[in-house]
């Protein structure tokens, strides 16, 4: 596992701190990892939704669904 240093503004840091203080997450790293995982899942869902829109519009679907499924961790 690698470490990444990311500057955060005060508002984001306060939000992360509040998530830890609430007991919902055990530490700041878990909050950030969960946020990135959620973003990844959202992107995969959006790709599926785009494919569905294209299908309704009569466009040919392209891409590898197995690869898309791998994005949903």
C-alpha positions as CSV (number, residue, x, y, z in Angstrom):
1,X,0.0,0.0,0.0
2,X,1.4,3.4,-0.9
3,X,1.0,6.7,0.9
4,X,-0.2,9.9,-0.8
5,X,0.1,13.4,0.6
6,X,-2.7,15.6,-0.4
7,X,-3.2,19.2,0.7
8,X,-6.8,19.8,2.0
9,X,-8.6,23.1,2.7
10,X,-9.9,23.7,6.2
11,X,-13.4,22.7,5.3
12,X,-12.5,19.3,4.0
13,X,-10.2,18.6,6.9
14,X,-12.9,19.6,9.4
15,X,-15.4,17.3,7.6
16,X,-12.9,14.4,7.8
17,X,-12.2,15.1,11.4
18,X,-16.0,15.1,12.1
19,X,-16.4,11.7,10.5
20,X,-13.7,10.3,12.8
21,X,-15.0,12.0,15.9
22,X,-18.5,10.7,15.2
23,X,-17.2,7.2,15.5
24,X,-18.3,6.3,12.0
25,X,-14.7,5.8,10.8
26,X,-11.7,4.8,12.8
27,X,-9.2,7.3,11.4
28,X,-8.7,9.9,8.6
29,X,-7.2,7.4,6.2
30,X,-10.3,5.2,6.3
31,X,-12.5,8.3,5.5
32,X,-10.4,9.2,2.5
33,X,-10.2,5.5,1.2
34,X,-14.0,5.2,1.5
35,X,-14.5,8.5,-0.3
36,X,-12.3,7.3,-3.2
37,X,-14.0,3.9,-3.3
38,X,-17.4,5.6,-3.5
39,X,-16.1,7.8,-6.3
40,X,-14.9,4.8,-8.2
41,X,-18.2,3.0,-7.8
42,X,-20.1,6.2,-8.9
43,X,-18.0,6.4,-12.0
44,X,-18.7,2.7,-12.9
45,X,-22.4,3.3,-12.3
46,X,-22.4,6.3,-14.5
47,X,-20.7,4.3,-17.3
48,X,-23.4,1.7,-17.1
49,X,-26.1,4.4,-17.1
50,X,-24.4,6.0,-20.2
51,X,-24.5,2.7,-21.9
52,X,-28.2,2.3,-21.1
53,X,-28.9,5.8,-22.5
54,X,-27.0,4.9,-25.7
55,X,-28.9,1.7,-26.0
56,X,-32.2,3.6,-25.7
57,X,-31.0,6.0,-28.4
58,X,-30.2,3.1,-30.7
59,X,-26.5,3.5,-30.4
60,X,-24.3,0.5,-30.4
61,X,-22.7,-0.3,-27.0
62,X,-19.0,-0.4,-27.0
63,X,-16.5,-1.5,-24.3
64,X,-15.7,-4.4,-22.2
65,X,-18.3,-5.2,-19.5
66,X,-15.8,-7.5,-17.7
67,X,-13.4,-4.6,-17.4
68,X,-16.2,-2.3,-16.2
69,X,-17.2,-4.9,-13.6
70,X,-13.6,-4.9,-12.3
71,X,-14.0,-1.2,-11.5
72,X,-16.7,-1.9,-9.0
73,X,-14.6,-3.0,-6.0
